[in-house]
């Protein structure tokens, strides 16, 4: 189940978005508008949701969170953007990576408390 929102996910919502992979939640964040779309099967599914809601491609980045280790990753095929100097699936720009991680911890603060 995909849930897209601009406020932190509740415990109940985290339960719903983790249904796809149980211990891992795929996420896509518009780091400019601070909107997170989570629970997708493919990052492209959440990317499409954000684009349909008016997000700009250059602001949308994908990754995920491992619920057992609480580790955040920065990997998604949607991150491959040679025109933005991102040539791999991992977010390469340090500033974007910091924003993504900070927002992940805000959206999923329920996990870190």
C-alpha positions, 0 to 999 in steps of 0.5 A: 500500500502506498501512502503519500504525505507531508507529515510523519507516518503513524505507527499504523501507517508504518504497519501498512507501508511495510506490508510489501517487504515486511522489514524494508520500506521503499520510499521516494521523497520530494526533498524540496516540498518535503513529501514522502511516498512510501510502501511502493513495490517499485520506486517508480510507482511512488515517483509517479504519485509525486509527479502527478501531485506537482513535484519536479523530477529534480527534487524526487529521490528514492531510497528506503529503510531497513526496519530491523537495523534502522538503516537508511539507504539511498538506492533506487533506479529513479536516482540515475540522472546523468543530467544531475550528475548522478550516474548510479542508483545511489544518491551521490550529491552529499547535500541531497543525501543529507536532506534525504536522510534528515527527512527520512528520520522525520517521516519515520521518527516513530521508528527512531523513538 
